[in-house]
C-alpha cells in the first residue's frame, strides 16, 4: 500500500512540474502584463506632490522591467501568440517613451495637468496595446 502511495505521489509531482516552455512563457507574459496593469493604475492614481516625479519614474522603470520580461519570454510562444505579444510590446513601448519624455519636462506651472495627461495616455496606450493579449 505504501509503495502505491509513493508511486502516486511521485506521479503527481512529475505532472505538476511538467509545464511546457510555451506554458511557462505564457505565464511570464501574463504575470508581467498584470504587473504593468497595476503600475499603470498606480500611476493613474498618483496625485501631484514633491515626490510625484520620482514615483512616476519608479513606476515607468518597473514597467520597463516587465516589458523586458515579456520580450525574454516571447520566443517560446507559438507564432500567432508571439506576433500578438510583439505588436503589443512595440506599441506600448512607444507610449512609455513618450510619457517618460513628458514627465522629464514637468515644470511647476504645468506639473499636475501634465502628470494627469501623461498617465491617462499611458493607461489608454496599455489598454489599446495589450487588449488583444488574452490572459484569461
C-alpha positions as CSV (number, residue, x, y, z in Angstrom):
1,X,0.0,0.0,0.0
2,X,2.8,2.5,0.9
3,X,4.5,1.7,-2.4
4,X,1.4,2.6,-4.3
5,X,1.1,5.9,-2.3
6,X,4.7,6.7,-3.0
7,X,4.3,6.0,-6.7
8,X,1.1,8.1,-6.8
9,X,2.8,11.0,-5.0
10,X,5.8,10.8,-7.4
11,X,3.4,10.8,-10.4
12,X,1.7,13.9,-9.1
13,X,5.0,15.7,-8.5
14,X,6.2,14.9,-12.0
15,X,2.9,16.0,-13.6
16,X,3.0,19.3,-11.6
17,X,6.5,20.0,-12.9
18,X,5.5,19.1,-16.5
19,X,4.7,22.6,-17.6
20,X,5.9,23.2,-21.1
21,X,8.3,26.0,-22.1
22,X,5.4,27.6,-24.0
23,X,3.1,27.5,-20.9
24,X,5.9,29.0,-18.8
25,X,6.4,31.7,-21.3
26,X,2.6,32.4,-21.4
27,X,2.5,32.6,-17.6
28,X,5.5,35.0,-17.6
29,X,3.8,37.2,-20.2
30,X,0.6,37.3,-18.3
31,X,2.3,37.9,-15.0
32,X,4.2,40.8,-16.5
33,X,1.0,42.1,-18.2
34,X,-0.8,42.1,-14.8
35,X,2.1,43.9,-13.1
36,X,2.1,46.5,-15.9
37,X,-1.6,47.0,-15.4
38,X,-1.0,47.5,-11.6
39,X,1.8,50.0,-12.3
40,X,-0.4,51.9,-14.8
41,X,-3.3,52.0,-12.3
42,X,-0.9,53.2,-9.5
43,X,0.4,56.0,-11.8
44,X,-3.1,57.0,-12.8
45,X,-4.0,57.4,-9.2
46,X,-0.9,59.4,-8.4
47,X,-1.6,62.9,-7.1
48,X,0.9,65.7,-7.6
49,X,3.4,66.2,-4.8
50,X,7.1,66.9,-4.4
51,X,7.9,63.2,-4.8
52,X,5.5,62.5,-7.7
53,X,8.2,62.7,-10.4
54,X,10.3,60.1,-8.6
55,X,7.3,57.9,-8.0
56,X,6.3,58.2,-11.7
57,X,9.9,57.3,-12.7
58,X,9.9,54.3,-10.4
59,X,6.6,53.1,-12.0
60,X,8.0,53.6,-15.5
61,X,11.2,51.7,-14.6
62,X,9.1,48.8,-13.3
63,X,7.0,48.8,-16.5
64,X,10.3,48.7,-18.5
65,X,11.4,45.7,-16.5
66,X,8.1,44.0,-17.2
67,X,8.4,44.7,-20.9
68,X,11.9,43.2,-20.9
69,X,10.5,40.1,-19.2
70,X,7.8,39.8,-21.9
71,X,10.4,40.1,-24.6
72,X,12.5,37.4,-23.0
73,X,9.5,35.1,-22.8
74,X,8.0,35.7,-26.2
75,X,10.5,33.5,-28.1
76,X,8.9,30.4,-26.5
77,X,5.3,31.3,-27.6
78,X,3.6,29.9,-30.7
79,X,3.8,32.0,-33.8
80,X,0.4,33.7,-33.5
81,X,0.8,34.5,-29.9
82,X,4.4,35.7,-30.3
83,X,3.3,38.1,-33.1
84,X,0.4,39.4,-30.9
85,X,2.8,40.0,-27.9
86,X,5.5,41.6,-30.1
87,X,3.0,44.0,-31.5
88,X,1.6,44.9,-28.1
89,X,5.1,45.5,-26.7
90,X,6.2,47.6,-29.6
91,X,3.1,49.7,-29.4
92,X,3.2,50.2,-25.6
93,X,7.0,50.9,-25.6
94,X,6.3,53.9,-27.8
95,X,3.7,55.1,-25.3
96,X,6.1,54.6,-22.3
97,X,8.9,56.5,-24.1
98,X,6.5,59.4,-24.9
99,X,5.2,59.5,-21.3
100,X,8.7,59.3,-19.9
101,X,9.7,62.3,-22.1
102,X,6.6,64.2,-20.9
103,X,7.4,63.6,-17.2
104,X,11.0,64.7,-17.7
105,X,9.8,68.1,-18.9
106,X,7.5,68.8,-15.9
107,X,7.6,72.3,-14.6
108,X,5.9,73.6,-11.5
109,X,3.3,75.5,-13.6
110,X,2.1,72.5,-15.5
111,X,3.1,69.5,-13.4
112,X,-0.3,68.4,-12.2
113,X,-2.0,68.8,-15.5
114,X,0.8,67.1,-17.4
115,X,1.0,64.3,-14.9
116,X,-2.7,63.5,-15.3
117,X,-2.5,63.8,-19.1
118,X,0.6,61.5,-19.3
119,X,-0.8,58.8,-17.0
120,X,-4.2,58.9,-18.9
121,X,-2.3,58.5,-22.2
122,X,-0.3,55.6,-20.6
123,X,-3.4,53.8,-19.5
124,X,-5.1,54.3,-22.9
125,X,-1.9,53.0,-24.6
126,X,-1.7,50.0,-22.4
127,X,-5.4,49.1,-22.9
128,X,-5.0,49.5,-26.7
129,X,-1.8,47.6,-27.0
130,X,-2.5,44.7,-24.6
131,X,-6.2,44.2,-25.1
132,X,-5.6,41.6,-27.8
133,X,-3.3,39.6,-25.5
134,X,-5.6,37.2,-23.7
135,X,-4.5,36.0,-20.3
136,X,-7.8,34.6,-19.1
